[in-house]
Amino acid sequence: MGFYAVLPYLATHLGSGLGMAGWLVGLVLGLRTFSQQGLFVVGGALTDRYGPRPVVLAGCALRITGFGWLAVAGSTATVIAAVLLIGFAAALFSPAVESEAAREAVRHERDTGTPRAHVLALFSAAGQAGAFIGPLLGSLLLLLGGGFRAACLAGAVVFVGVLAGHARLMPRADPVRKRKRKRKRERKRERERGGDRTPASDTVTRTAQRGRSSWRAVFTNRPFLLLCLAYSGYLVSYNQLYLSLPVEVERATGSGAALGWLFALSSLLVVVAQVPLTRFSAHRIAPRTALVTGLAVVAAGFAAVPLTPAGPGGLLPGAALVVLLTLGQMLLVPAARGLVPDLVDDRQLGLATGALSSVSGIAVLVGSAATGALLDVPAPVRWAVLAAVPLAGAALAFTLPVGRGGKEQGTRAVAG
């Protein structure tokens, strides 16, 4: 909610409010995306090293600072610095929260038998509720004459509440760090008994080697990399809501005024249907099947655009795309996140969660340039090529382990 109270109005503020050229506005927005998605892997690695709580709290504090800075930034340099800080803040707290949510979902599944996808579906639904409410909050502040500065300060206030909530409710030590402390205490007792006379320098060397081995274990894990590529197909497709959908709405209606209603439709679908849909799918289909099916539904959304009659206002093709893409998203996102703990060691869960977003973010940067070039080709060709992207992701996802949730199953898959 805090993020979406500001983001929809940033481009207008930069262009109309600060008088930036269009290419510079695009550069600033691109830098924000890169500083967030591209650096998720950094936040994930820090989460594995220090635990989720301090990384989440640091990220929230940086987000508050970034929004406050953006509210008063007036030059290109200060705006870029504030935007980079806002993006890097998310690169810290998002993978920390997501990896902890995945870890707790697995623990809850083990203790109660409730599929982990339920917890992750609630996570997605809450995020979409914020994505729906945030722009309304920002619009209200703009209508009341507060301007962009008021929206930034409102976003900062929301994150003050987020910071306070995590400081109060988040565990002070996660199980992974508890096990690390236990091993350290055991090694200390060994040294006191004279059984381990390893110099401190050797301990530092071993720590560095463990860090490098974690990165190597994640980025040489073939099933996990296949998951990243399949998930990238989804994110490249989802990015078309900001690239191809506006072009379609403009072509069909002559203006982009209806675009906001289609975004609201997407958010409302997730808020209303995410939890019941996940509850239905989690008991009936395996995570891999949900991932493959979701990607196929996304592909059907692109294929439906040239096949759907224009209808009232010419919005039916765009609405068909939004509905099918959102339904596919609701199936595949909890499934993809639920597969990560099966494919990597628990000690590397934060790094892997961050890597999933970073690899996908890089794919979006490359894919956006490629799909942007399709805007000038005939519409049937464009939508057919776009449909092929999630279909390719579905083919990759089909090679993954089924992923019912057992760590033993995930270990066997990695070893294979």
N, C-alpha and C positions, 0 to 999 in steps of 0.2 A: 504494500500500500504506500509506504514511504517513497519507494523508488518510482512507482507509476504516478505519483502526484507531481513528479517533476519531468520525467523523461519525455512524455508526449509533447511537451511544450518547449523543449530545449532547442529544437531546430528553428522554430519561429523566433525564439528569443535571440538566438545567435544571428539570424538573418535580418529580421525586422528591428529588433531591439538594439543590437550592437553593430549592425551594418556590415556583417561579414559577407564575403563573396560566397557563392554557392559551393565552389570547390573546397573552400576552407571549412564551411559547415560540414560537408561530407567527411573531410579529414578529421575534424574534431569528433564526430560521431563514430568514425572508424577507430580512432584511438581509444575511445571509451570501450568499444567492444573488445579490442585487442587487450587492453589493460585488465579486462575482466576475464573473458573466456581463455585468452592465451596464457594467462598466469595462474589459472586454477591449479595447475600442477604444482606450483610453488606453495600455494595454500595447503594443498593435500600433503606435500612433503613435510611442511611445518606441523601439520596436525599429527602426523605419525611420530614426529620428533618430540613435540611438547604436549600433545593431547589436545582435544578439541576446545576445551573451555577457554584457555588463554588466547587461542587464535580467533575464536568467535568474538570475544570481548574486544580484542585489539581491532578487528575488522569493523565492528560496530562503532567504535570510537573514531576510526578513520572516516567512516561514512558520515558521521555527524559533522566532523571537521570539514569534509569535502563539500557537503551541502551548504554549510555556513559560508565557506569560501566562495562557492559559486554564486551565492546570493549577492555578494558585493563585488565580484570580479568584473572588471570593465575593459581590460586589455586582452589581446589575443593570448599572450603568454600566461596570464593569470587564469584565464578560462581553461586553457589546455591543462595547466597544472591541476586545477580543481577537478576537472573531468577525469584525469588520470588517477587522482587520489580516490575519487568515487568508484572508479572501476577496480582499482587494486584492493579497495576495501572489500568488495564482493568476492574477489579472488581469494581473500583470506577466509571470510566467514561462511561462504556458500559451501565449499567442499568439506569444511569442518562440520557444518550442520548436516549436510547430506550423508557423509560417511557415518556420523553418529546415529542418524535416523536409520540408515541401513543396518548398522550393528544392533541397534535396539530392536529393529523389526525381526532380525534373525533370532535374537534372544527370546523375543515374545513368541515367535513361531515354535521355538524349541520347548518353551515352558507351557504353552497353552494349546498348541496345535493349530492356532489361527494363522492362515497364510500370511507371509510377510508383506505381500502386495497390499493388504488392507491398510497397514500403517503408511506405506509409501503412497497409496491413493489419497489418504487424508492429507498427507504432505502436499501433494499436487493440487488438491482441491483448495486448500488454504491459500496456496500461492496464487491460484487463479481468482479466488475471491478478492485478494488484494489487488490483482491486476484489473479487476472490474471496479472496485471502490476507489482506488487511487486516482484515476483520471477524473472521476466525479468530484473528488475532493479538490484537485487542482483546478478544474473548471469553475467550481463554486468560488474559490478564492480569486480567480481572475475576474469573474462576474461581479464580485463585491468590490473590485477595484484594487485588490492587494497586489496584483501583478505577479511577475515571475519570481520576484524576491520572496513574496509571501509563500508561494508554492515551495520554494527551496527550504524556507524556515519550517514549514509544516512537515516536509520530509525529514528534516533534522529532528524535530520533536517526536515524530513517530519512532525514529531510531533510538532516541533516548529511552522510550518505553521498551523497545526491543532489547537494548543493552541491559536495562534493569531487570527484565524478565529472565534473560539468560544468566545474569549474575545471581539471581535468586534461585532459579530452578535447575540449572545445569549441574550435573555431578562434578565435583572438584577433581576427581581422578577417574579416568576410564580404566576398564579392565586390562587393556594392553599395557598401560603405564604401571598399573599395580604389579603386573607380572615382571616388568622390567625392574621395578624397585626391589621386588623379592629376590630376583637374581643378583642384584647389586649387593643386597644384604648378605646373601649366601657367599658371594665372592669375598666380601669383606671379612666374614667369619673365617673363611679358608685362609686368608692372608694373616689374620691374627693368630691362627693355629700354626702358621708357618708352612701351610700347604700350597700357598701361591705367592711367589715372590716376584710376580710380574711387575716391571717398572711401569710408572704412570704413563710414560711415553708410549709403551706398547698398548696400554688400554685405549689411549687416544687413537692410535693407529687402527685398532680393531673396530672402534666406533666408526671411523671414516670408512673402513672397508665394509662394515654392515650397511652404511648409507649407500655406498656405491652398489652393493649387491642388491639392495631393495630396488633401486632404479633399474638395474639389469634384469631382475626377476620380473618386474612389471612390463618393461618394454621388449622383453624377449618371450613373453607369454603369448603364444600364438592365438589361443582362443580369446583372450582378452583383447588383443589387437583386432581380431575379426569383429568382436562386439563393438569396438570403437568405430570401425569402418561402417558397420551396419547402422549404428546410431548416427553417424555423420550423414548417411543418406536421409535420415529423418530430419536432422537439423537444416540441411540444405533445402529440403522441401518446405519445412516450416518457415524458413526465411522468405519464401515466396509470398507470404502474407504481407510482407513489407515491400516486395519488389514487383511481382507479377499481378497480384490481386488489385493494387491501386490502378494499374494500367487497364485491367479488365473492367473495373468499375467506371473509370473515366470513359472508356470506349462505349460502354453500355448506356450510361446515363448522361454523359456530357460534363460531369463534374465528379469530384471526390467526396461530396457531402455525405453520401450514404456509407462511406467506409467505416465511420465510427460505429454505426449500427451493426455492421458485420463483425467487428471486433467484439462488441458487446455480446453478440450472439455466441461467439466462440467461448468467451469467459463464462457466460451463464450456463452453457452446455457442460463445461467442466465442473462448475460449482454444483450443479444439480445432479449430474449423471456419473461423475467420476467414481464415487464410493460404491453405489449400487452396481455399476458395470464391473468394477474390479472385484467386488464380492462375488458376482456371478462367475467371472472368468477364472478367478483364483481357485475355485473349487472344482472346475471342470476342465481346464486346459493348463498345460505346463507353461512356464515362463517363455521358453523358446517358441512355442506355438503362438502365444500372445504377441510376441515380438514380430514374428513372421506375418501373422494376420494383420497386425496394426500397420505394418509397412505396406501390405497389399491394399488395405483400405485407403491409405494415403494416396497410393498410385491411382486407385479408382477415382479419387477426388479430382485429380488432374485430368484424367480421361473423360470425366463427366462434363467438364466445362464446354468443349465444342459440341457435345451431344445433347445438352440440356436446352430446351426452348427458352427464349429470352423472357417471356412472361411479363408480369406487371413490373413496370419500371426497368426492365432489362436486368434485374438483379438475381434472377434465379440461377444462372450459371455460377456467379460468384458465391451465392448462398450454398449451392451444392458443394463447391470446393471447400468452403469453411466448415460445413457440417461434417463432411467425410474426413477432412484432414484432422479435425478436432476429435472425432471418434477414434481414428487411428492413433492419435497422440495418447488418448486415454487408455488404450490397450497396451501400447508399446513402452511408454515411459516408465511406469511402475515395474514392468517386466524387465526392462534393461537394467534399471537400478537394482532390482532384486537378484539379477544374475551376477553382478559384480562380486558379492561376497563368496559366491560359489567358485569363481575363477581365480581369485587371488588369496594369498595368505592374509589372515586377519591383521597382522602387523603392518601390511602394506595397503590397507583398505583406504586410508585417507589419500595416499599417493595415487592409487588407482582411480578413486572417485574424481580427483582433480584431473588426472590424465584423460579420463573419458570426455570431460568437457573441453580440455585444451586441444586434444586431437580433433574433436568435432568442430571447435571454433576455428582452427586453421583450415579445415575443409570448407567451412562456410565462407571464409574469406576468398578462397580460390573458387569455390562454386558460385559465389555471388557474381564474380567477374564473368565467369563463363555463362551463367544463365542470364546475366544482364545483356549479353550480346545477342541472346535469343529474342529480345523484345522487338527487333526489326524484321524477324522472319515471319512468314504466314502463321496465323494463330494455330491451326491444326498441327503443324509441325512443332511449334513451340510446346504445346501441351503434351504432345506425344513424347518429346524428349524429356520433359519434366517428369512425366509418369514413369519413365525408364529408370530414373534415379532411385526412388524408393523400392522399385522392383529389384534392382541390383542389390540394394541393402537387404531385402528379404532373402535373396539367394544366398548371401553371405551368412545371414542369421540362421539359415537352415542347417549350416554345418556346425553350429554350436551345440554343447551339451544341453540336454533337456532342461536341467536346472530345477528340480523339485525342492532343493533347499538343503540337501545334506552336504556337509563339508567334505565327507569322504568322496562323494560323487564329483565335487569340484576338483579335488586333488587328483583324482584319476584322469579327469579331462585335461588338466594342465600337463600331467605327466605324459599323456598320449600325444 
